[in-house]
């Protein structure tokens, strides 16, 4: 019986730790911008494409 109580206390402590970590990350602004990161991978950065193209052309010479 004491093992069950010990396991319950440990599991509640771990759950409380995860809950505190979640609230800390929300307060710290970890989840503020959830729209643009998902769309950022769909569109290439124009500067990066130009730099990659010029590097490819300079390597061919």
DSSP file (Angstrom, degrees, kcal/mol; ACC not computed):
  #  RESIDUE AA STRUCTURE BP1 BP2  ACC     N-H-->O    O-->H-N    N-H-->O    O-->H-N    TCO  KAPPA ALPHA  PHI   PSI    X-CA   Y-CA   Z-CA
    1    1 A X     >        0   0    0      0, 0.0     4,-1.7     0, 0.0     5,-0.1   0.000 360.0 360.0 360.0 -37.4    0.0    0.0    0.0
    2    2 A X  H  >  +     0   0    0      1,-0.2     4,-2.3     2,-0.2     5,-0.1   0.809 360.0  57.9 -70.2 -27.4    2.8    2.4    0.8
    3    3 A X  H  > S+     0   0    0      2,-0.2     4,-2.5     1,-0.2    -1,-0.2   0.889 105.2  50.1 -67.4 -38.1    4.3    1.7   -2.7
    4    4 A X  H  > S+     0   0    0      2,-0.2     4,-2.4     1,-0.2    -2,-0.2   0.914 111.5  48.0 -65.8 -42.4    1.1    2.9   -4.3
    5    5 A X  H  X S+     0   0    0     -4,-1.7     4,-2.4     2,-0.2    -2,-0.2   0.913 112.1  49.8 -64.1 -42.3    1.1    6.1   -2.3
    6    6 A X  H  X S+     0   0    0     -4,-2.3     4,-2.4     1,-0.2    -2,-0.2   0.922 111.7  47.7 -62.5 -44.6    4.7    6.7   -3.1
    7    7 A X  H  X S+     0   0    0     -4,-2.5     4,-2.5     1,-0.2    -2,-0.2   0.880 111.3  51.4 -65.0 -37.9    4.1    6.2   -6.8
    8    8 A X  H  X S+     0   0    0     -4,-2.4     4,-2.4     2,-0.2     5,-0.2   0.920 111.1  47.6 -63.4 -43.9    1.1    8.5   -6.7
    9    9 A X  H  X S+     0   0    0     -4,-2.4     4,-2.2     2,-0.2    -2,-0.2   0.906 113.3  47.9 -64.7 -41.6    3.0   11.2   -5.0
   10   10 A X  H  X S+     0   0    0     -4,-2.4     4,-2.4     2,-0.2    -2,-0.2   0.922 113.0  48.0 -65.3 -43.7    5.9   10.9   -7.5
   11   11 A X  H  X S+     0   0    0     -4,-2.5     4,-2.3     1,-0.2    -2,-0.2   0.885 111.9  49.2 -67.2 -37.5    3.6   10.9  -10.5
   12   12 A X  H  X S+     0   0    0     -4,-2.4     4,-2.4     2,-0.2    -1,-0.2   0.893 110.9  51.5 -66.6 -38.7    1.7   14.0   -9.2
   13   13 A X  H  X S+     0   0    0     -4,-2.2     4,-2.0    -5,-0.2    -2,-0.2   0.906 111.0  46.6 -63.8 -41.9    5.0   15.7   -8.6
   14   14 A X  H  X S+     0   0    0     -4,-2.4     4,-2.3     2,-0.2    -2,-0.2   0.909 112.5  50.2 -66.8 -42.0    6.2   15.0  -12.2
   15   15 A X  H  X S+     0   0    0     -4,-2.3     4,-2.2     1,-0.2    -2,-0.2   0.900 110.1  50.4 -63.0 -40.5    2.8   16.2  -13.6
   16   16 A X  H  X S+     0   0    0     -4,-2.4     4,-2.5     2,-0.2    -1,-0.2   0.884 108.6  53.0 -64.4 -38.1    3.1   19.4  -11.5
   17   17 A X  H  X S+     0   0    0     -4,-2.0     4,-2.2     2,-0.2    -2,-0.2   0.919 110.2  46.6 -63.3 -43.7    6.6   19.9  -12.9
   18   18 A X  H  X S+     0   0    0     -4,-2.3     4,-2.2     2,-0.2    -2,-0.2   0.882 111.9  51.5 -65.2 -37.6    5.4   19.6  -16.5
   19   19 A X  H  X S+     0   0    0     -4,-2.2     4,-2.5     2,-0.2    -2,-0.2   0.911 110.6  48.0 -65.4 -42.1    2.5   21.9  -15.8
   20   20 A X  H  X S+     0   0    0     -4,-2.5     4,-2.3     2,-0.2    -2,-0.2   0.896 110.9  51.1 -64.8 -39.8    4.8   24.5  -14.3
   21   21 A X  H  X S+     0   0    0     -4,-2.2     4,-2.1     2,-0.2    -2,-0.2   0.885 110.2  50.4 -64.9 -37.8    7.2   24.2  -17.3
   22   22 A X  H  X S+     0   0    0     -4,-2.2     4,-2.2     2,-0.2    -2,-0.2   0.942 111.9  46.0 -64.6 -48.1    4.2   24.7  -19.6
   23   23 A X  H  X S+     0   0    0     -4,-2.5     4,-2.3     1,-0.2    -2,-0.2   0.871 111.8  52.9 -63.7 -35.7    3.0   27.8  -17.8
   24   24 A X  H  X S+     0   0    0     -4,-2.3     4,-1.9     2,-0.2    -1,-0.2   0.913 110.1  47.1 -65.2 -42.8    6.6   29.2  -17.7
   25   25 A X  H  <>S+     0   0    0     -4,-2.1     5,-2.6     2,-0.2     4,-0.5   0.860 112.2  50.0 -69.7 -34.3    7.0   28.7  -21.5
   26   26 A X  H ><5S+     0   0    0     -4,-2.2     3,-1.0     1,-0.2    -2,-0.2   0.926 112.9  46.4 -67.1 -43.7    3.6   30.4  -22.2
   27   27 A X  H 3<5S+     0   0    0     -4,-2.3    -2,-0.2     1,-0.2    -1,-0.2   0.828 109.0  56.0 -66.8 -31.4    4.5   33.4  -19.9
   28   28 A X  T 3<5S-     0   0    0     -4,-1.9    -1,-0.2    -5,-0.2    -2,-0.2   0.566 119.2-110.3 -79.6  -8.4    7.9   33.6  -21.6
   29   29 A X  T X 5S+     0   0    0     -3,-1.0     3,-1.1    -4,-0.5     4,-0.3   0.697  71.2 140.5  91.4  20.9    6.3   33.9  -25.0
   30   30 A X  T 3 <S+     0   0    0     -5,-2.6    -4,-0.2     1,-0.2     3,-0.2   0.803  78.1  37.0 -66.4 -29.3    7.3   30.6  -26.5
   31   31 A X  T 3  S+     0   0    0     -6,-0.4    -1,-0.2    -5,-0.2     3,-0.2   0.083  84.0 108.3-111.9  22.2    4.0   30.1  -28.2
   32   32 A X  S <  S+     0   0    0     -3,-1.1     2,-0.9     1,-0.2    -1,-0.1   0.944  79.4  41.4 -67.6 -49.4    3.2   33.6  -29.3
   33   33 A X        +     0   0    0     -4,-0.3     4,-0.4     1,-0.2    -1,-0.2  -0.792  61.5 148.2-106.8  93.8    3.8   33.3  -33.0
   34   34 A X        +     0   0    0     -2,-0.9     4,-0.2    -3,-0.2    -1,-0.2   0.394  65.6  57.2-105.1   3.5    2.3   30.0  -34.2
   35   35 A X  S  > S+     0   0    0     -3,-0.1     4,-1.2     2,-0.1     3,-0.3   0.873  99.7  48.9 -98.7 -48.5    1.2   31.1  -37.7
   36   36 A X  H  > S+     0   0    0      1,-0.2     4,-2.3     2,-0.2     5,-0.1   0.844 102.0  59.6 -70.7 -34.3    4.4   32.3  -39.5
   37   37 A X  H  > S+     0   0    0     -4,-0.4     4,-0.8     1,-0.2    -1,-0.2   0.890 107.0  48.8 -61.1 -34.5    6.8   29.4  -38.7
   38   38 A X  H  4 S+     0   0    0     -3,-0.3    -1,-0.2     1,-0.2    -2,-0.2   0.844 117.5  40.5 -71.2 -31.9    4.4   27.0  -40.4
   39   39 A X  H >X S+     0   0    0     -4,-1.2     3,-1.1     1,-0.2     4,-0.8   0.696  99.8  74.8 -87.9 -19.9    4.1   29.3  -43.5
   40   40 A X  H >< S+     0   0    0     -4,-2.3     3,-0.5     1,-0.3    -1,-0.2   0.838  91.7  55.0 -63.6 -32.8    7.8   30.3  -43.5
   41   41 A X  T 3< S+     0   0    0     -4,-0.8    -1,-0.3     1,-0.2    -2,-0.1   0.673 100.3  61.4 -76.0 -14.5    8.9   26.9  -44.9
   42   42 A X  T <4 S+     0   0    0     -3,-1.1     2,-0.4    -4,-0.2    -1,-0.2   0.779 102.5  53.3 -80.7 -26.0    6.5   27.2  -47.9
   43   43 A X  S << S-     0   0    0     -4,-0.8     2,-0.2    -3,-0.5    -1,-0.1  -0.921  79.5-134.2-116.5 132.8    8.2   30.3  -49.3
   44   44 A X        -     0   0    0     -2,-0.4     2,-0.4     1,-0.1    -3,-0.1  -0.552  26.6-110.4 -82.7 148.6   11.8   30.7  -50.1
   45   45 A X     >  -     0   0    0     -2,-0.2     4,-2.0     1,-0.1     5,-0.2  -0.652  20.8-142.3 -76.6 128.0   13.7   33.8  -49.0
   46   46 A X  H  > S+     0   0    0     -2,-0.4     4,-2.2     1,-0.2     5,-0.2   0.877  99.2  52.2 -61.6 -39.3   14.6   35.9  -52.1
   47   47 A X  H  > S+     0   0    0      1,-0.2     4,-2.4     2,-0.2    -1,-0.2   0.895 109.3  49.3 -65.7 -39.3   18.0   36.8  -50.8
   48   48 A X  H  > S+     0   0    0      2,-0.2     4,-2.5     1,-0.2    -1,-0.2   0.898 110.3  50.4 -67.2 -39.6   19.0   33.3  -50.1
   49   49 A X  H  X S+     0   0    0     -4,-2.0     4,-2.2     2,-0.2    -2,-0.2   0.912 112.2  47.5 -65.1 -42.1   17.9   32.1  -53.5
   50   50 A X  H  X S+     0   0    0     -4,-2.2     4,-2.5     2,-0.2    -2,-0.2   0.911 113.2  48.3 -64.9 -42.5   20.0   34.9  -55.2
   51   51 A X  H  X S+     0   0    0     -4,-2.4     4,-2.1     1,-0.2    -2,-0.2   0.902 112.4  48.4 -66.2 -40.3   23.0   34.1  -53.0
   52   52 A X  H  X S+     0   0    0     -4,-2.5     4,-2.0     2,-0.2    -1,-0.2   0.899 112.3  49.1 -65.8 -39.8   22.8   30.4  -53.8
   53   53 A X  H  X S+     0   0    0     -4,-2.2     4,-2.3     2,-0.2    -2,-0.2   0.916 112.0  47.5 -67.1 -42.7   22.4   31.1  -57.5
   54   54 A X  H  X S+     0   0    0     -4,-2.5     4,-2.3     1,-0.2    -1,-0.2   0.873 111.5  51.2 -67.9 -35.0   25.4   33.4  -57.6
   55   55 A X  H  X S+     0   0    0     -4,-2.1     4,-1.5     2,-0.2    -1,-0.2   0.875 110.2  49.5 -66.9 -36.6   27.5   31.0  -55.6
   56   56 A X  H  X S+     0   0    0     -4,-2.0     4,-1.0     2,-0.2    -2,-0.2   0.904 112.2  47.9 -68.1 -41.1   26.6   28.2  -58.0
   57   57 A X  H  X S+     0   0    0     -4,-2.3     4,-0.7     1,-0.2     3,-0.4   0.890 110.8  50.3 -67.7 -39.1   27.5   30.4  -61.0
   58   58 A X  H  < S+     0   0    0     -4,-2.3     3,-0.3     1,-0.2    -1,-0.2   0.807 107.5  54.7 -70.6 -27.8   30.8   31.4  -59.5
   59   59 A X  H  < S+     0   0    0     -4,-1.5    -1,-0.2     1,-0.2    -2,-0.2   0.754 102.2  58.4 -74.5 -23.9   31.7   27.8  -58.8
   60   60 A X  H  <        0   0    0     -4,-1.0    -1,-0.2    -3,-0.4    -2,-0.2   0.711 360.0 360.0 -78.5 -20.7   31.2   26.8  -62.4
   61   61 A X     <        0   0    0     -4,-0.7    -1,-0.2    -3,-0.3    -2,-0.1   0.494 360.0 360.0 -68.8 360.0   33.8   29.3  -63.8
